[in-house]
Every structure is written in structure tokens, then in C-alpha cells.
């Protein structure tokens, strides 16, 4: 400074301002692909029942990221982490979101690969200003991972003056300001999600990838059934399995947009196992052989028919299943 003249010391030059106002280019860490973790995550995805179109879309996603990395291109300039999941309840959206978080981490586009699952109640507060803070806290938790917003359309269903709009605005700003730091996945029913995306001009531009989760057919519901019994170390008699198939066929035939798909299967199997345990509890310990303990019989499922769950159907005629 002693070598500078008084004029030089007191003169502000353009270069003194350029670094202050220039938009800094975000440089994300170059994390190599973890092939082992990626293979495990993709196996977890492919082992899921159904979801053919979702699996295809995610495979393409993986191939694109791999290509960009091989070509030394900046992935975030060509690729958006933010995704819309459209589907009915029980079609695997939350499970797939968790797997995608692992895939992003394995590909080196996210540093932590964890999932933060939220809904409207987790983001929206009851007073002005609190929603922005509450939403920001959830976003901070998800940095390096995925923020999964289930039933996201609930944020926009109560009018323009609702605090849900404040949550959306906070989310959109952070998605832009911290591009590449975290991923946002919004999920919900097909019709409701279209309304949600139309509720704010910025939403469609942030979410450029849509994955559609198809409903399970009866055969897929039965595949889930047998898998769940196997995971519980239980075998099911053919007649009992036939009864459950007839029950799920009925539910599938009279289903509406709120039909629970895989969730219905899980709830049913849980109830069947409870009835199985109650039946075993009524016999003597000597009669409780390993085969008896591990076998689901027709008696355990006989009550699962058209009359069991009135909310799923509109008929009141019961049915029974014969045969072995």
C-alpha cells in the first residue's frame, strides 16, 4: 500500500465490483460411480413386482448419467434430479423413491442418498412466516439426499391465500438456488397431481421427469401375497390361496381410485397371520407341530369374501371357493 499514490488508494475500479456481483458458478464434487452399490440398488428395484414402465425409465436415467460422466459433461447441466410420481395408493412410490435416492448416491450425483419423507402437515404451519421456516428445515434435512413429498397436491388445494402456497414458493426457490444439492420427488393421484403442477407456473419447469406407477393386476397381487407369506416363513394351502385370489379378484373388479393395491395385500396378509395365530392358540402345545405352525389353511382365510369389506364393493352376495 505504501507504494500506491493517494489517487490509487481512493479510486474504485470496475474489477473491485466484478467479483462482488458476478454469479458464481456452482461446482459440484466429482464423485465416481459406485458400481457395487448401484448394482445392489438396481437389483432391489428389479426385484419389485410389476412397475415395468418405472423400471424402464429408471434404467434410462442411469444410462444417461453414466454417459454424461463418461463424456466429462456436467451432469447437472443436462439432467434434473426432480421428479413427479403419479400413481394410486400402494403402487410402490415411497419404496421406489428410497431406491432412487440410493441410485443417485451410487451414481455420484447426491452425496448422502437418504430419504426425507414429508406431507402437507410436515411443511405447513398455522401462522404467516412459520411455513417458510418449517419447509426450510425439512429441505435442510434432505440436503445430499431426496425430499419425498407424498400427496403433494394437498399443498395447493385450499386456495391462493393458504399457507401451502408459501411452502411451494419456498421449495421452488431452494430447488433453483441449490440445484444439485438435493432432489425433490412429489407424489400423488394422477388427476390431483396435474392440478398441483398447474397451480404454480414454476412447478412444471422444475419437474421435467414424470414416472407413472401402474396399478397391480390380480396376478401381481397374488405374487405379492405368496412373497409375503414366504418372507414370514409360512406356507399356504392351495384351497386357501384360491380363496384369497377370489377375494383379491373381487376387490380389483370393484376398485375405485382409492384402491390400495399392494397396501391392501399387506393389510390382508397381516390379518390372515393374526387369525392363523389365534387358531394355533386354541389347540394344545402337543398339536402345535412345526407343520401346523407354518401352514396357512382355509380356516384362516374363509372370512375373506365379498361381504368382508363393504367399502370395496357394492354387492352383498357372498361366495365360497371349493376344490383342493
KOLVEX-789123 format. One line per field, with one value per residue (C-alpha): residue in one letter; x negated, y, z negated. Coordinates in Angstrom, 1 decimal, always signed. Layout:
! residues N
rest: [A; ...]
xx: [X; ...]
yy: [Y; ...]
zz: [Z; ...]
This chain:
! residues 324
rest: [X; X; X; X; X; X; X; X; X; X; X; X; X; X; X; X; X; X; X; X; X; X; X; X; X; X; X; X; X; X; X; X; X; X; X; X; X; X; X; X; X; X; X; X; X; X; X; X; X; X; X; X; X; X; X; X; X; X; X; X; X; X; X; X; X; X; X; X; X; X; X; X; X; X; X; X; X; X; X; X; X; X; X; X; X; X; X; X; X; X; X; X; X; X; X; X; X; X; X; X; X; X; X; X; X; X; X; X; X; X; X; X; X; X; X; X; X; X; X; X; X; X; X; X; X; X; X; X; X; X; X; X; X; X; X; X; X; X; X; X; X; X; X; X; X; X; X; X; X; X; X; X; X; X; X; X; X; X; X; X; X; X; X; X; X; X; X; X; X; X; X; X; X; X; X; X; X; X; X; X; X; X; X; X; X; X; X; X; X; X; X; X; X; X; X; X; X; X; X; X; X; X; X; X; X; X; X; X; X; X; X; X; X; X; X; X; X; X; X; X; X; X; X; X; X; X; X; X; X; X; X; X; X; X; X; X; X; X; X; X; X; X; X; X; X; X; X; X; X; X; X; X; X; X; X; X; X; X; X; X; X; X; X; X; X; X; X; X; X; X; X; X; X; X; X; X; X; X; X; X; X; X; X; X; X; X; X; X; X; X; X; X; X; X; X; X; X; X; X; X; X; X; X; X; X; X; X; X; X; X; X; X; X; X; X; X; X; X; X; X; X; X; X; X]
xx: [+0.0; -2.9; -3.9; -0.4; +0.5; +3.3; +5.4; +4.9; +5.8; +9.0; +10.2; +12.7; +12.2; +14.6; +12.6; +13.4; +17.1; +17.0; +16.2; +18.8; +21.7; +20.7; +23.0; +20.8; +20.9; +21.8; +19.1; +20.4; +18.0; +17.0; +18.0; +17.2; +19.9; +20.0; +20.7; +21.3; +23.9; +25.5; +25.9; +27.5; +29.9; +31.0; +31.5; +33.7; +35.7; +35.9; +37.0; +40.1; +43.3; +44.7; +43.7; +42.4; +42.5; +41.0; +38.1; +37.5; +37.5; +35.0; +32.7; +32.7; +31.9; +28.9; +27.6; +27.9; +25.9; +23.3; +23.0; +22.6; +19.9; +18.0; +18.2; +16.9; +20.0; +21.5; +24.4; +26.5; +26.5; +28.1; +30.1; +32.7; +33.0; +36.5; +39.3; +43.1; +44.5; +48.1; +50.0; +52.6; +52.0; +49.9; +48.2; +44.7; +44.0; +42.3; +40.2; +39.1; +38.2; +36.0; +34.3; +33.8; +32.1; +29.6; +29.2; +28.4; +25.8; +24.3; +24.1; +22.3; +25.0; +26.0; +23.6; +25.7; +28.6; +31.0; +34.8; +36.7; +40.4; +42.9; +46.5; +48.5; +48.6; +44.8; +44.3; +47.3; +47.7; +50.7; +49.2; +47.6; +43.9; +43.8; +44.4; +41.3; +39.2; +40.8; +40.4; +36.8; +36.0; +37.3; +35.2; +32.1; +32.6; +32.7; +29.5; +27.4; +30.5; +34.1; +37.1; +40.2; +43.5; +46.4; +49.8; +48.1; +51.3; +52.6; +50.3; +52.3; +55.9; +57.0; +56.8; +54.2; +54.3; +53.5; +50.1; +49.5; +48.6; +45.9; +44.4; +44.5; +42.7; +40.1; +39.5; +39.2; +36.6; +34.4; +34.7; +33.3; +30.8; +29.4; +29.7; +27.8; +27.7; +30.9; +33.6; +37.4; +39.9; +43.6; +46.2; +49.9; +53.0; +52.9; +55.7; +54.7; +51.0; +52.0; +53.9; +50.9; +48.5; +50.9; +51.2; +47.9; +46.1; +42.7; +43.6; +43.8; +40.4; +38.7; +40.1; +39.2; +39.5; +42.7; +42.9; +46.2; +47.0; +49.5; +52.0; +51.3; +53.3; +54.7; +51.7; +49.3; +51.4; +51.1; +47.4; +47.1; +49.2; +47.0; +43.9; +45.1; +46.0; +42.6; +40.9; +42.9; +41.7; +45.3; +46.8; +50.4; +52.6; +53.9; +57.6; +56.7; +54.7; +57.6; +59.9; +57.5; +57.3; +61.0; +61.1; +58.5; +60.2; +63.4; +61.6; +59.8; +63.0; +64.9; +61.9; +62.0; +59.2; +58.6; +58.0; +54.9; +53.2; +50.1; +51.3; +54.5; +52.4; +50.2; +53.1; +54.9; +51.8; +51.3; +54.9; +54.5; +51.4; +53.2; +56.2; +53.7; +52.0; +55.4; +56.3; +53.0; +53.5; +56.7; +55.0; +52.7; +49.0; +48.6; +50.7; +48.6; +46.2; +43.8; +46.1; +49.2; +47.4; +46.1; +49.2; +52.0; +55.2; +58.6; +59.9; +57.5; +58.9; +62.5; +63.9; +62.2; +65.0; +67.3; +69.1; +65.9; +65.2; +68.3; +66.3; +64.6; +67.8; +71.5; +72.7; +73.9; +73.8; +71.1; +69.2; +67.2; +64.4; +64.3; +61.6; +58.3]
yy: [+0.0; +2.4; +2.2; +3.4; +7.0; +8.7; +8.7; +4.9; +4.2; +6.3; +5.1; +2.3; +0.3; -2.0; -5.0; -4.2; -4.8; -7.7; -10.4; -9.0; -9.1; -12.0; -15.0; -17.7; -21.0; -23.8; -26.5; -29.9; -32.6; -35.1; -38.4; -41.6; -44.2; -46.8; -49.8; -52.2; -50.0; -49.2; -52.9; -53.6; -50.7; -51.7; -55.3; -54.0; -52.2; -55.0; -57.5; -55.4; -56.9; -55.0; -51.4; -52.3; -48.7; -47.3; -49.7; -48.9; -45.1; -45.5; -47.7; -45.0; -42.4; -44.5; -44.9; -41.1; -40.2; -42.8; -41.4; -37.8; -38.8; -40.8; -37.8; -35.5; -33.4; -31.5; -33.8; -31.1; -29.1; -31.9; -33.7; -32.8; -34.7; -33.5; -36.0; -36.4; -39.8; -40.3; -43.3; -44.7; -45.8; -48.9; -49.0; -48.7; -44.9; -44.5; -47.6; -46.5; -43.0; -44.7; -46.8; -43.7; -41.9; -44.9; -44.8; -41.1; -41.6; -44.6; -42.5; -39.7; -37.1; -37.0; -37.1; -38.9; -40.7; -40.6; -40.0; -37.4; -38.3; -35.4; -34.4; -31.2; -31.3; -31.6; -28.4; -26.1; -24.1; -22.1; -18.6; -16.2; -16.8; -20.1; -22.2; -20.9; -21.8; -25.2; -26.0; -24.8; -27.1; -30.1; -29.1; -28.7; -32.2; -33.5; -31.8; -34.5; -36.8; -36.8; -34.8; -37.0; -35.1; -37.6; -36.3; -33.1; -31.8; -31.1; -28.0; -26.3; -27.4; -24.8; -21.6; -18.9; -17.5; -20.8; -21.3; -24.2; -21.7; -20.3; -23.8; -24.2; -20.8; -21.7; -25.1; -23.6; -21.0; -23.6; -26.0; -23.3; -21.8; -25.2; -27.1; -30.4; -30.3; -32.3; -33.9; -33.4; -36.1; -35.2; -37.9; -38.3; -39.4; -38.7; -36.1; -34.3; -34.1; -32.4; -29.8; -29.4; -28.8; -26.3; -24.3; -22.6; -21.6; -22.6; -26.1; -27.6; -26.1; -27.6; -31.1; -32.3; -36.1; -37.9; -41.6; -43.3; -46.1; -48.5; -50.4; -54.0; -56.7; -59.7; -61.9; -59.3; -59.0; -62.8; -62.7; -60.1; -62.4; -65.5; -63.4; -62.0; -65.5; -66.8; -63.9; -64.8; -68.5; -69.6; -71.9; -71.6; -74.5; -74.5; -74.0; -71.1; -69.5; -69.9; -68.2; -65.2; -65.0; -64.8; -62.1; -60.0; -60.5; -59.1; -56.1; -55.5; -55.6; -53.1; -50.9; -47.1; -44.5; -45.1; -48.8; -49.6; -52.1; -53.6; -51.9; -54.0; -57.1; -56.2; -55.5; -58.7; -60.9; -59.2; -60.1; -63.6; -64.2; -62.9; -65.3; -68.1; -67.4; -67.2; -70.6; -72.1; -70.6; -72.6; -76.0; -77.8; -77.4; -81.0; -80.3; -77.3; -79.2; -77.3; -78.1; -76.8; -73.6; -72.8; -73.6; -71.2; -73.2; -72.4; -71.8; -68.8; -67.1; -68.3; -65.0; -63.1; -62.7; -60.2; -59.5; -58.7; -55.2; -53.3; -50.2; -52.0; -53.2; -52.6; -56.2; -58.2; -61.7; -63.8; -66.6; -69.6; -71.4; -75.2; -77.5; -78.5]
zz: [+0.0; -0.7; +3.0; +4.1; +4.7; +2.8; +6.0; +6.5; +2.9; +3.1; +6.6; +7.0; +10.2; +12.1; +11.1; +7.4; +8.2; +10.7; +8.1; +5.7; +8.2; +10.5; +10.4; +9.0; +10.9; +8.6; +8.7; +7.5; +6.3; +8.9; +7.2; +9.1; +9.7; +7.0; +9.2; +6.3; +4.6; +8.0; +8.8; +5.4; +5.7; +9.3; +8.1; +5.3; +7.9; +10.4; +7.6; +7.0; +8.5; +11.5; +12.3; +15.8; +17.2; +14.0; +14.2; +17.8; +17.1; +14.2; +16.3; +19.0; +16.2; +15.1; +18.6; +19.3; +16.1; +16.9; +20.5; +19.3; +16.8; +19.4; +21.8; +19.0; +19.2; +16.2; +15.3; +13.6; +16.8; +18.7; +16.0; +13.4; +10.2; +9.5; +10.4; +10.3; +9.3; +10.5; +9.2; +6.9; +3.3; +2.6; +6.0; +4.5; +4.9; +1.5; +1.9; +5.3; +4.0; +1.4; +4.1; +6.4; +3.5; +3.3; +7.1; +7.1; +4.4; +6.3; +9.5; +7.6; +8.2; +4.5; +1.6; -1.1; +0.7; -2.2; -2.0; -4.0; -3.7; -4.3; -3.7; -3.9; -7.7; -7.8; -5.7; -6.5; -9.8; -11.0; -11.0; -8.5; -8.1; -10.0; -6.9; -5.2; -8.2; -8.6; -4.9; -5.0; -7.9; -6.0; -3.0; -5.1; -6.4; -2.8; -1.6; +0.1; +0.4; +1.5; +0.2; +0.9; +0.6; +0.5; +1.6; +2.7; +4.3; +0.8; +0.7; +3.5; +2.8; +0.3; +2.4; +3.2; -0.4; -2.0; -3.7; -1.3; +1.4; -0.9; -1.2; +2.6; +3.1; +0.5; +2.2; +5.7; +4.6; +2.9; +5.8; +8.1; +5.6; +4.6; +7.8; +7.5; +3.7; +3.2; +5.2; +4.8; +5.6; +5.4; +5.5; +5.7; +7.6; +11.4; +11.6; +8.5; +9.5; +12.8; +10.8; +8.5; +11.3; +12.9; +9.7; +10.0; +13.2; +11.7; +10.8; +14.3; +15.2; +12.1; +12.6; +16.1; +15.4; +14.7; +13.6; +13.9; +11.4; +12.9; +10.7; +10.0; +11.7; +9.9; +10.8; +9.4; +6.2; +5.8; +6.5; +3.6; +1.5; +2.0; +1.5; -1.8; -3.1; -2.1; -3.9; -7.0; -6.7; -6.1; -3.5; -2.3; -1.3; +2.3; +1.2; -1.0; +1.8; +4.2; +1.6; +1.4; +5.2; +5.4; +2.7; +4.4; +7.8; +6.3; +4.8; +8.1; +10.1; +7.9; +7.2; +7.4; +7.4; +3.7; +4.0; +2.0; +4.4; +2.5; -0.7; -0.6; -0.2; -3.2; -5.4; -4.4; -5.0; -8.4; -9.3; -8.0; -10.1; -13.1; -12.5; -12.0; -15.3; -17.1; -15.6; -16.8; -20.3; -20.7; -20.3; -22.7; -22.6; -21.6; -18.5; -17.5; -15.3; -13.0; -10.0; -11.8; -12.9; -9.4; -7.3; -6.4; -6.0; -4.5; -8.0; -8.3; -5.2; -4.9; -6.0; -3.2; -0.7; +0.9; -2.3; -4.4; -3.2; -2.1; -1.3; +1.6; +3.3; +3.8; +3.7; +0.8; +2.1; +0.5; +2.2; +1.3; +3.1; +3.4; +4.6; +3.1]
